[in-house]
Amino acid sequence: MLAVVALAGTAEAREVIRDIEDDIANGTPLTRFTRAVQLAREVGAITDENAFGLIDVMTECAFQGMIADDPVLSALEAEIAAIKRANGLEDDEDYCIDEGPPDWLALNRLWDRRMDALRVTLFRRVGEPGMAAMMLLRVDEFDERVARARSELFALREEADDPFGLSVEDY
């Protein structure tokens, strides 16, 4: 965690966080990383903003693994896919968020709400009830803080640092 903060604004910070994301995706318990961030925040080794950004990235990674295992999301995805097929879209195609048919839009909203509920549960599980409450009650503030925190950690200081041309939005 401290390496990501120390390397903030460089391609190396992105590599460190990718290694952590790989560890989480491969079964290392999320709490191993979130507890380290929380401890670093508590002792003043990192800022609240850095902790917010790190915990957001880590929980998002862990959350991606939860999506496939959730029966509600799986059922919604199957219904969404059926609507797309019925309207001639291929599996790799999708509607723009506000341009789909009404039944697709309704299912997409349900899917988004379910995802948010699962993410809120994950924040609570790792000991971040403030992040959970902000995501639920002040979503615009949550989104702004995520953007600010990720930018502080992952926006490259110089274009030459990133040979892949990725932006902070890629994280």
C-alpha positions in Angstrom: 0.0 0.0 0.0 2.7 2.4 0.9 4.5 1.6 -2.3 1.4 2.8 -4.3 1.3 6.0 -2.4 5.0 6.5 -2.6 4.9 6.0 -6.4 1.7 8.0 -6.9 1.5 9.5 -10.3 3.8 7.0 -12.0 3.4 3.9 -14.1 5.0 1.9 -11.3 2.1 2.7 -8.9 -0.3 1.2 -11.5 1.9 -1.9 -11.7 1.9 -2.3 -7.9 -1.9 -2.0 -7.7 -2.2 -4.5 -10.6 -0.2 -7.0 -8.6 -2.5 -6.5 -5.6 -5.6 -6.9 -7.9 -4.1 -10.1 -9.3 -3.6 -11.4 -5.7 -7.2 -10.6 -4.8 -8.5 -12.2 -8.0 -6.4 -15.3 -7.2 -7.9 -15.7 -3.8 -5.8 -13.6 -1.4 -8.4 -12.4 1.2 -9.4 -8.8 0.5 -9.2 -8.0 4.2 -5.5 -8.6 4.1 -5.1 -5.5 1.9 -7.9 -3.4 3.3 -6.6 -3.9 6.9 -3.2 -2.8 5.8 -4.6 0.4 4.2 -6.7 1.1 7.3 -3.7 0.7 9.6 -1.6 3.0 7.4 -4.4 5.5 7.5 -4.8 5.3 11.3 -1.0 5.8 11.9 -0.9 8.7 9.5 1.3 6.9 6.9 -1.2 7.7 4.2 -3.9 10.3 3.8 -7.7 9.7 4.1 -7.9 10.4 0.3 -5.2 7.8 -0.5 -7.0 5.2 1.7 -10.3 6.0 0.1 -8.8 5.4 -3.4 -7.0 2.3 -2.5 -9.9 0.7 -0.7 -12.2 1.6 -3.6 -9.9 0.0 -6.2 -9.4 -3.2 -4.0 -13.1 -3.6 -3.3 -13.9 -3.1 -6.9 -11.5 -5.9 -7.9 -13.0 -8.2 -5.3 -16.5 -7.2 -6.3 -15.8 -8.3 -9.9 -15.3 -11.8 -8.7 -18.6 -11.7 -6.8 -20.7 -10.8 -9.8 -20.5 -14.2 -11.5 -21.5 -15.9 -8.2 -24.5 -13.8 -7.5 -27.7 -15.6 -8.6 -29.8 -12.4 -8.8 -27.2 -10.8 -11.2 -26.9 -14.0 -13.2 -30.7 -14.1 -13.7 -30.8 -10.5 -14.7 -27.9 -10.9 -17.1 -29.8 -13.8 -18.7 -32.9 -11.7 -19.2 -30.9 -8.8 -20.5 -29.1 -11.1 -23.0 -32.4 -12.5 -24.2 -33.7 -9.0 -24.9 -30.5 -8.1 -26.8 -30.8 -11.3 -28.9 -34.5 -10.7 -29.6 -33.6 -7.3 -30.9 -30.7 -8.6 -33.1 -27.7 -7.6 -31.0 -24.7 -9.9 -30.8 -23.4 -11.1 -27.4 -20.6 -8.5 -27.6 -22.9 -5.6 -28.5 -25.0 -3.6 -26.1 -27.3 -0.6 -26.1 -26.1 2.9 -25.0 -27.2 3.3 -21.5 -30.2 5.6 -22.3 -31.2 4.2 -25.7 -32.3 0.6 -25.0 -35.9 -0.6 -25.1 -37.9 0.0 -22.0 -37.7 -3.6 -20.8 -33.9 -3.6 -21.2 -33.7 -0.2 -19.3 -35.8 -1.6 -16.4 -33.6 -4.7 -16.1 -30.5 -2.6 -16.4 -31.6 -0.4 -13.5 -32.3 -3.5 -11.4 -28.9 -4.9 -12.2 -27.2 -1.5 -11.2 -29.2 -1.4 -7.9 -28.2 -5.0 -7.1 -24.5 -4.3 -7.9 -24.6 -1.2 -5.7 -26.2 -3.2 -2.8 -23.5 -5.9 -3.1 -20.7 -3.2 -3.2 -22.2 -1.5 -0.1 -22.2 -4.9 1.7 -18.6 -5.4 0.7 -17.6 -1.9 2.1 -19.3 -2.8 5.4 -17.7 -6.2 5.5 -14.2 -4.7 5.2 -14.9 -2.1 8.0 -15.7 0.9 5.8 -19.3 1.9 6.8 -18.6 5.5 5.9 -17.8 4.5 2.3 -21.0 2.3 2.3 -23.1 5.2 3.5 -21.7 7.7 1.1 -22.2 5.3 -1.8 -25.9 4.8 -0.8 -26.8 8.2 0.3 -24.5 10.6 -1.5 -23.6 8.9 -4.8 -22.5 12.1 -6.6 -20.1 12.9 -3.7 -18.9 9.2 -3.7 -18.2 9.3 -7.4 -16.4 12.7 -7.2 -14.3 11.4 -4.3 -13.4 8.2 -6.2 -12.3 10.2 -9.2 -10.3 12.6 -7.1 -8.6 9.8 -5.1 -7.8 7.7 -8.1 -6.5 10.7 -9.9 -4.2 11.5 -7.0 -2.8 8.0 -7.0 -2.9 6.9 -10.7 -2.9 10.0 -12.9 0.4 10.0 -14.6 2.6 13.0 -14.1 4.2 12.6 -17.6 2.8 10.9 -20.6 6.2 9.2 -21.1 5.6 7.2 -17.9 2.8 5.1 -19.4 3.9 3.2 -22.5 0.3 1.8 -22.9 -1.4 5.2 -23.1 -3.9 4.4 -20.3 -5.7 7.1 -18.4 -6.9 7.3 -14.8 -10.3 6.2 -16.0 -8.8 2.8 -16.8 -8.5 2.1 -13.1 
